[in-house]
Amino acid sequence: MLVKRRILPLIVIAQFCCTSLWFAGNAVMNNLITNFQLPEETLGLLTSAVQFGFILGTLLFAILSIADRFSPSKVFFLSALGGALFNLTSIYSQNTIESLLLLRFFVGFFLAGIYPIGMKIATDFFQKGLGKSLGFLVGALVIGTAFPHLLKSLTANLPWKSVLIGTSILTVLGGLLIQFFVPDGPFRSASKSIDLKSFLKVFRNKNFRSSAFGYFGHMWELYSFWAFVPVMLELYAEIHQTSFRFSLWSFLIIGVGGLACVLGGFIAEKKGTKKTAISALALSGICCLVSPLFFSINSVEIFIAFLLFWGIMVVADSPLFSTLVAQNADPEVKGTALTIVNCLGYSITIFSILLLNFLAETTNSTAIFMILAIGPILGLIALRKKFD
């Protein structure tokens, strides 16, 4: 019991440290554009490069059943070292748009050995209370994702490279925590061979398929919202001729979702995982649809409050979908199933990010954020049937 009590905090801390890589480039995006003379559409390109790397990484990990054939803790550790190295290399003064795209791609690739593997480690330790455990874990992902924005705000008087250096150091520390203090879990079912059929076999389960499709709808909205929070803040400031601390508020709007993930796990224990996930997905979809209204309100306080609420709802269902996926996957391919769903989910984020990026470059209309509602609507349709 004592071991299990310390395992979850260690995984959570490691996940926070390592996922700080995800938006490290976004936090210094304006600096990258200025210092390397990059095109204005760089936000969408570099964000999508990370997503694309994550997708190919999860695809490879799933096909080769890496999470089920090898020690998850070792995979996590080696991935943390690789991600930290490529993140740090982004500070090289001779980088170009091509090299930065490649570096961010490899950061995403190694994140495939961090986020889904972290969930796999948690499922190997916790069967009872899995939803609550994953709530803490995804909460760590959210705060880790937001952290570079806070680091940028706190180091405003330091060189912009300090954000990339700091997140790389954090990532190495996170990897070391897992390597030396988190052994393989007691519920791990190791697979000794590659089963190429498992990539498709997992979707034969109706309940698993419904959970996965709900997750896919959630993912259409999630990373586009996170990527464009600074853009939303700047757009509002431009419309109403005001200013505020964009980096700090970006961190708070994204990071508040971490608390929502934890709270959602507790609520799900009383109200049910599927019901709680559906409620959060519906509310985030409504936020997408009404977002133009809040851009028109000349009150910074109301606009920030709306984005904070959206930041809560947009990710509160994430650990719940991961719980549904894990609970409805066959035990011997659970790690592969989680990785496959992550792979496909993050594939979807590329399309929504690039579409939103294109619309942001071609129009100043605040109605463009309404397209994020497509995901929640389709996700709710997928979840409408009862599980067996």
C-alpha positions as CSV (number, residue, x, y, z in Angstrom):
1,M,0.0,0.0,0.0
2,L,2.8,2.4,0.9
3,V,4.4,1.8,-2.5
4,K,1.2,2.5,-4.4
5,R,0.7,5.6,-2.4
6,R,3.9,7.1,-3.6
7,I,3.7,5.7,-7.2
8,L,0.8,7.9,-8.3
9,P,2.4,11.2,-7.1
10,L,5.7,10.2,-8.8
11,I,4.0,9.4,-12.1
12,V,2.0,12.7,-11.9
13,I,5.2,14.7,-11.2
14,A,7.1,13.0,-14.0
15,Q,4.2,13.5,-16.4
16,F,4.1,17.2,-15.6
17,C,7.8,17.6,-16.1
18,C,8.0,15.8,-19.4
19,T,4.9,17.2,-21.0
20,S,6.2,20.7,-20.6
21,L,7.9,19.9,-23.9
22,W,4.6,20.0,-25.8
23,F,4.0,23.8,-26.0
24,A,7.6,24.9,-25.2
25,G,7.8,26.2,-28.8
26,N,4.4,27.9,-28.6
27,A,5.4,29.8,-25.5
28,V,8.3,31.5,-27.4
29,M,6.6,31.5,-30.8
30,N,7.0,35.3,-31.3
31,N,10.7,35.0,-30.4
32,L,11.2,32.2,-32.9
33,I,9.5,34.1,-35.6
34,T,11.6,37.2,-34.9
35,N,15.0,35.6,-34.4
36,F,14.8,33.1,-37.2
37,Q,12.8,35.3,-39.6
38,L,10.0,32.7,-39.9
39,P,6.7,33.2,-41.8
40,E,3.6,34.3,-39.9
41,E,1.8,30.9,-40.2
42,T,4.6,29.4,-38.1
43,L,2.3,28.8,-35.2
44,G,0.2,26.3,-37.1
45,L,3.2,24.7,-38.7
46,L,5.3,24.1,-35.6
47,T,2.3,23.0,-33.5
48,S,1.3,20.5,-36.2
49,A,4.9,19.3,-36.5
50,V,4.7,18.2,-32.8
51,Q,1.4,16.6,-33.4
52,F,2.6,14.8,-36.5
53,G,5.7,13.5,-34.7
54,F,3.4,12.3,-31.9
55,I,1.2,10.6,-34.4
56,L,4.0,8.7,-36.1
57,G,5.5,7.8,-32.8
58,T,2.3,6.4,-31.4
59,L,1.7,4.6,-34.7
60,L,5.1,2.9,-34.5
61,F,4.7,2.1,-30.8
62,A,1.3,0.6,-31.5
63,I,2.3,-1.5,-34.4
64,L,5.4,-2.8,-32.6
65,S,3.4,-3.2,-29.3
66,I,6.2,-1.4,-27.5
67,A,4.2,-0.6,-24.4
68,D,3.2,-4.2,-24.0
69,R,6.5,-5.9,-24.9
70,F,9.0,-3.8,-23.0
71,S,9.2,-2.2,-19.6
72,P,7.0,0.9,-19.7
73,S,9.3,2.7,-17.2
74,K,12.4,2.2,-19.4
75,V,10.5,3.3,-22.5
76,F,9.3,6.5,-20.6
77,F,12.9,7.3,-19.5
78,L,14.5,6.9,-22.9
79,S,11.7,8.9,-24.5
80,A,12.2,11.7,-22.0
81,L,15.9,11.9,-22.8
82,G,15.2,12.0,-26.6
83,G,12.5,14.7,-26.2
84,A,14.7,16.9,-24.0
85,L,17.6,16.7,-26.5
86,F,15.6,17.8,-29.5
87,N,13.8,20.5,-27.5
88,L,17.1,21.9,-26.4
89,T,18.5,21.9,-29.9
90,S,15.8,24.4,-30.9
91,I,18.0,27.2,-29.4
92,Y,20.7,26.6,-32.0
93,S,21.3,30.0,-33.6
94,Q,21.5,28.6,-37.2
95,N,18.1,27.0,-37.2
96,T,15.8,27.5,-40.1
97,I,12.1,26.9,-40.5
98,E,12.9,23.5,-41.9
99,S,15.2,22.5,-39.1
100,L,12.8,23.8,-36.4
101,L,10.0,21.8,-38.0
102,L,12.2,18.7,-37.9
103,L,13.2,19.3,-34.3
104,R,9.6,19.9,-33.1
105,F,8.6,16.7,-35.1
106,F,11.1,14.6,-33.0
107,V,9.9,16.3,-29.8
108,G,6.4,15.0,-30.7
109,F,7.8,11.6,-31.6
110,F,9.4,11.1,-28.2
111,L,6.3,12.5,-26.4
112,A,4.6,9.3,-27.8
113,G,6.8,7.4,-25.3
114,I,5.8,9.7,-22.5
115,Y,2.1,10.6,-22.4
116,P,0.4,7.2,-23.4
117,I,3.2,5.3,-21.7
118,G,2.5,7.2,-18.5
119,M,-1.1,6.2,-18.7
120,K,-0.1,2.6,-19.3
121,I,2.1,2.7,-16.2
122,A,-0.9,4.0,-14.2
123,T,-3.2,1.3,-15.5
124,D,-0.6,-1.3,-14.5
125,F,-0.8,-0.1,-10.9
126,F,-4.5,0.9,-10.4
127,Q,-7.5,-1.0,-11.4
128,K,-9.9,0.3,-8.7
129,G,-10.2,4.0,-8.9
130,L,-8.6,4.1,-12.4
131,G,-10.7,7.2,-13.5
132,K,-9.5,9.2,-10.5
133,S,-5.9,8.1,-11.1
134,L,-6.0,9.1,-14.8
135,G,-7.7,12.3,-13.7
136,F,-4.5,13.2,-11.8
137,L,-2.4,12.0,-14.7
138,V,-4.1,14.0,-17.4
139,G,-4.2,17.0,-15.0
140,A,-0.5,16.8,-14.9
141,L,-0.4,16.8,-18.7
142,V,-2.6,19.9,-18.9
143,I,-0.5,21.8,-16.4
144,G,2.7,20.6,-18.0
145,T,1.4,21.8,-21.4
146,A,0.5,25.2,-19.9
147,F,3.7,25.5,-17.9
148,P,6.0,27.0,-20.7
149,H,3.6,30.0,-20.9
150,L,4.1,30.6,-17.1
151,L,7.8,30.1,-17.5
152,K,7.8,32.6,-20.3
153,S,6.0,35.1,-18.0
154,L,8.3,34.5,-15.1
155,T,11.5,34.8,-17.2
156,A,10.4,37.9,-19.1
157,N,13.6,39.6,-18.3
158,L,15.8,36.6,-19.3
159,P,16.7,35.4,-22.8
160,W,13.8,33.5,-24.5
161,K,16.1,30.5,-24.7
162,S,15.7,30.0,-21.0
163,V,12.2,28.6,-21.6
164,L,13.5,25.8,-23.8
165,I,16.4,25.1,-21.5
166,G,14.2,25.0,-18.5
167,T,11.7,22.6,-20.0
168,S,14.5,20.3,-21.2
169,I,15.9,20.1,-17.7
170,L,12.5,19.4,-16.3
171,T,12.0,16.6,-18.8
172,V,15.2,14.8,-17.9
173,L,14.3,15.0,-14.2
174,G,10.9,13.5,-15.0
175,G,12.5,10.7,-16.9
176,L,14.8,10.0,-14.0
177,L,12.0,9.8,-11.5
178,I,10.3,7.1,-13.5
179,Q,13.5,5.2,-14.2
180,F,14.7,4.9,-10.6
181,F,11.5,5.1,-8.5
182,V,8.6,3.5,-10.6
183,P,8.9,-0.2,-11.3
184,D,6.6,-2.2,-13.6
185,G,3.1,-2.4,-12.1
186,P,1.6,-5.6,-10.6
187,F,-1.3,-5.6,-13.2
188,R,1.0,-5.5,-16.2
189,S,0.3,-8.2,-18.8
190,A,3.4,-8.4,-20.9
191,S,3.2,-9.4,-24.5
192,K,6.2,-11.3,-25.9
193,S,5.6,-10.9,-29.6
194,I,4.4,-8.4,-32.2
195,D,0.7,-8.8,-33.1
196,L,0.1,-6.7,-36.2
197,K,-3.6,-7.6,-36.1
198,S,-4.1,-5.9,-32.7
199,F,-4.0,-2.5,-34.4
200,L,-7.4,-3.3,-36.0
201,K,-8.7,-5.9,-33.6
202,V,-9.2,-3.5,-30.8
203,F,-12.0,-1.7,-32.7
204,R,-14.1,-4.8,-33.0
205,N,-15.3,-4.2,-29.5
206,K,-18.5,-2.0,-29.7
207,N,-18.0,-0.3,-26.3
208,F,-14.3,0.4,-27.0
209,R,-15.2,1.8,-30.4
210,S,-17.9,4.1,-28.9
211,S,-15.4,5.4,-26.3
212,A,-12.7,5.9,-28.9
213,F,-15.0,7.9,-31.2
214,G,-16.1,10.1,-28.3
215,Y,-12.4,10.8,-27.6
216,F,-11.8,11.6,-31.2
217,G,-14.5,14.3,-31.1
218,H,-13.0,15.7,-27.9
219,M,-9.5,15.9,-29.6
220,W,-10.8,17.9,-32.6
221,E,-11.4,20.7,-30.2
222,L,-8.8,20.3,-27.4
223,Y,-5.4,21.1,-29.0
224,S,-6.7,23.7,-31.3
225,F,-8.2,25.5,-28.4
226,W,-4.9,25.3,-26.4
227,A,-2.8,26.4,-29.4
228,F,-5.0,29.4,-30.1
229,V,-5.6,30.7,-26.6
230,P,-2.8,33.3,-27.0
231,V,-4.3,34.2,-30.4
232,M,-7.7,34.6,-28.9
233,L,-6.3,36.9,-26.2
234,E,-4.4,39.0,-28.7
235,L,-7.4,39.2,-31.0
236,Y,-9.7,40.4,-28.2
237,A,-7.1,43.0,-27.1
238,E,-6.9,44.2,-30.7
239,I,-10.7,44.5,-31.1
240,H,-11.2,46.4,-27.8
241,Q,-7.8,48.3,-27.8
242,T,-6.7,46.9,-24.5
243,S,-3.8,44.9,-23.2
244,F,-3.0,42.3,-20.5
245,R,-0.3,39.7,-19.7
246,F,-0.9,37.2,-22.5
247,S,1.6,34.6,-21.3
248,L,0.3,34.5,-17.8
249,W,-3.4,34.3,-18.8
250,S,-2.5,31.6,-21.4
251,F,-1.0,29.5,-18.6
252,L,-4.0,30.0,-16.4
253,I,-6.6,29.3,-19.0
254,I,-4.9,26.1,-20.2
255,G,-3.6,25.1,-16.7
256,V,-7.0,25.4,-15.0
257,G,-8.0,22.3,-17.0
258,G,-5.6,20.3,-14.8
259,L,-7.7,20.9,-11.8
260,A,-10.8,20.1,-13.9
261,C,-9.4,16.7,-14.8
262,V,-8.9,15.8,-11.1
263,L,-12.3,17.1,-10.1
264,G,-13.9,15.2,-13.1
265,G,-12.4,12.0,-11.8
266,F,-14.0,12.4,-8.4
267,I,-17.4,13.4,-9.9
268,A,-17.2,10.4,-12.2
269,E,-17.0,8.1,-9.2
270,K,-20.4,9.3,-8.1
271,K,-22.2,10.2,-11.4
272,G,-20.6,7.6,-13.7
273,T,-17.6,8.0,-16.1
274,K,-19.6,8.1,-19.3
275,K,-22.3,10.5,-18.0
276,T,-19.7,12.9,-16.7
277,A,-17.7,12.8,-20.0
278,I,-20.8,13.5,-22.0
279,S,-21.7,16.5,-19.8
280,A,-18.2,18.0,-20.2
281,L,-18.1,17.4,-23.9
282,A,-21.5,19.0,-24.4
283,L,-20.6,22.1,-22.4
284,S,-17.3,22.6,-24.3
285,G,-19.2,22.3,-27.5
286,I,-21.5,25.0,-26.4
287,C,-18.5,27.2,-25.6
288,C,-17.4,26.8,-29.2
289,L,-20.7,27.9,-30.6
290,V,-21.2,31.0,-28.3
291,S,-17.5,32.2,-28.5
292,P,-18.2,35.0,-31.0
293,L,-20.6,36.5,-28.5
294,F,-18.0,36.9,-25.8
295,F,-15.5,38.5,-28.2
296,S,-18.1,41.2,-28.7
297,I,-18.5,42.0,-25.0
298,N,-16.3,44.9,-24.0
299,S,-15.3,43.5,-20.6
300,V,-11.9,41.9,-20.1
301,E,-13.2,40.2,-16.9
302,I,-16.1,38.5,-18.6
303,F,-14.0,37.4,-21.6
304,I,-11.3,35.9,-19.3
305,A,-14.0,34.2,-17.2
306,F,-15.5,32.7,-20.3
307,L,-12.1,31.4,-21.5
308,L,-11.3,30.0,-18.0
309,F,-14.7,28.1,-18.1
310,W,-13.9,26.9,-21.6
311,G,-10.5,25.8,-20.4
312,I,-12.1,23.7,-17.7
313,M,-14.7,22.0,-19.9
314,V,-12.4,21.4,-22.9
315,V,-10.3,18.9,-21.1
316,A,-12.3,17.7,-18.1
317,D,-13.5,14.7,-20.1
318,S,-10.0,13.7,-21.3
319,P,-9.1,11.3,-18.5
320,L,-12.7,10.0,-18.5
321,F,-12.4,9.0,-22.2
322,S,-9.0,7.4,-21.4
323,T,-10.7,5.5,-18.6
324,L,-13.5,4.3,-20.8
325,V,-11.0,3.2,-23.5
326,A,-8.8,1.4,-20.9
327,Q,-11.8,-0.3,-19.3
328,N,-13.2,-1.6,-22.6
329,A,-9.9,-2.8,-24.1
330,D,-8.7,-6.4,-23.9
331,P,-6.2,-6.6,-21.0
332,E,-3.4,-8.2,-23.1
333,V,-3.4,-5.3,-25.6
334,K,-4.4,-2.5,-23.2
335,G,-1.1,-0.5,-23.8
336,T,-1.4,-0.9,-27.5
337,A,-5.1,0.1,-27.5
338,L,-4.3,3.3,-25.5
339,T,-1.5,4.1,-27.9
340,I,-3.7,3.5,-31.0
341,V,-6.4,5.8,-29.7
342,N,-3.9,8.4,-28.9
343,C,-2.4,8.1,-32.4
344,L,-5.7,8.5,-34.2
345,G,-6.9,11.2,-31.8
346,Y,-3.8,13.4,-32.4
347,S,-4.0,12.8,-36.1
348,I,-7.4,14.6,-35.9
349,T,-5.8,17.5,-34.1
350,I,-3.6,18.3,-37.1
351,F,-6.6,18.9,-39.3
352,S,-8.4,21.2,-36.8
353,I,-5.2,23.1,-36.1
354,L,-4.3,23.7,-39.7
355,L,-7.9,24.5,-40.6
356,L,-8.1,27.1,-37.8
357,N,-4.7,28.4,-38.7
358,F,-5.8,28.9,-42.3
359,L,-9.0,30.7,-41.3
360,A,-7.0,32.9,-38.9
361,E,-4.7,33.9,-41.7
362,T,-7.5,34.7,-44.1
363,T,-10.1,36.4,-41.9
364,N,-10.4,38.5,-38.7
365,S,-13.8,37.0,-37.9
366,T,-14.1,35.6,-34.4
367,A,-16.7,33.1,-35.8
368,I,-13.8,30.8,-36.9
369,F,-13.7,29.2,-33.4
370,M,-17.2,27.9,-33.9
371,I,-15.7,25.1,-36.2
372,L,-14.3,23.5,-33.1
373,A,-17.9,22.5,-32.2
374,I,-17.8,19.9,-35.0
375,G,-15.8,17.5,-32.7
376,P,-18.0,17.6,-29.6
377,I,-21.1,17.2,-31.8
378,L,-19.8,14.1,-33.5
379,G,-18.4,12.8,-30.2
380,L,-21.8,13.1,-28.6
381,I,-23.4,11.2,-31.4
382,A,-20.9,8.3,-31.0
383,L,-21.7,8.1,-27.3
384,R,-25.4,8.2,-27.6
385,K,-25.9,4.4,-27.4
386,K,-25.7,2.5,-24.1
387,F,-22.7,0.3,-23.3
388,D,-23.2,-3.5,-23.0
